[in-house]
Amino acid sequence: MRLFFALPAPTELRADLARLLAVVALPGRPAPPEQWHVTLAFAPAWRPAAASAGQACEGMLAELVAACARLPATLDPVAVTGFGAFPTARAARVVWLGFDAAPLQALAGATGVLLGDVSGQRFRAHLTLTRLPSPAPAGVTLDALAAGRVPAVVVFEELVLFRSHLSAHGARHEPLWRAPVR
């Protein structure tokens, strides 16, 4: 079971990005706008140790959802830092919009604890715009995106625990729990 906590893109940001992407053609496989989000914590194969069957796993999932009530429900506005690419602009696999990670750090840590995320990976606050099938230069795309307009600051509206369902057509994200962010 693939689970992750995320902050869905707020309405204003979603609209601004949609206008920008109507002008800038993204290469690769663009992420659907309804799935734009900033991932806080990710458990690629969440399997509670005590779960030996589907029912036990669903019971553990219910406990996880109940534990979500303990998460902090406040978050300061977050600065947009610009567009970028992973791993680099010269050999991009992912093109993204970045955010200042500092205001998100505590919430990312708290959600990571709930998912048992002990990966130790550095938190990089970003919203994936497109995935490329093989490493490619993304400089022209990044320049075109940077010439567009997006908000300088974003106010995220909700925190969501998603279950990700993978298929040949891409991922579908099912919300399991959501709470407003103030």
Phi, psi and omega in degrees: 000123180264117182239148173203150173263138181211162173251106178300148179299130178295160185305313182298315179296317179302316180294316180296318179293320179299317178297317180295316183285346172289339180259322181260113179281117179278137174283171174075214182249095181297143176288138178295136182306326180292348179252007179295129182198165172253116180283130178263317180210146187223134174238094188299331180218070183287111178224101178304138182303326183280354184273112178251349179217167182305319181296318180296319180296318178296324177296318177295324178296319177299321177295320178298314179300319178297323180291340180300334181300339181275356182288147177296143184248016179240149180203127176290160174303150186242130180284140173276130184258350177120185183264151179201188182215148173252142350284332176213165178292334180281335181223061187286140169245335181221135173250134189219167169251127185260159180226155174296120184284338186305310181293340184266348188303312183295317180293321177297319178295316181295319179290325177297321178298316180298325181272357182070030181285106179241027184294331181076005179289144178293134179287123178239104184287111181205161177241117182288127178261320180204152175244135180260142184292334177211158182305133181213154175295136182239009184304315181296317179297315180297320178297317180296319179295318182296334179284346180276180182246127171224159180299148177283332181225141181239138174250106180287142188259333181207157175250134184227139169263120181249149165252129182261128177251118182265143175210177178296339181268004181111186183268147171240129184256120180258117178289129178257333182203144176213150178215144177293149176250131180250000000 
